[in-house]
């Protein structure tokens, strides 16, 4: 989903990480729930090609689970920000 956030939204997004750290654990879970519900409400859904690709990848994993790269290894190879 592509949108053009307003300047005030961009400023809020910049300060969001520090604001999140001030929340309690319960408030963070509430925020996650609210974000997830909003994403589901506004999600455009998968295209047929995307659904086919997911099905292909699941089938490949089920055929040979050892052929996957563990998340820790993928994460370690990502550039640091």
URQUI-V242806 format. One record per helix or strand of 2 or more residues. SS is the DSSP state (H for helix, E for strand). FROM is the first residue (numbers start at 1). TO is the last residue. If there is no record, write none. Layout:
# URQUI-V242806
((SS;FROM;TO) (SS;FROM;TO))
This chain:
# URQUI-V242806
((H;7;21) (H;25;42) (H;48;63) (H;65;67) (H;71;77))
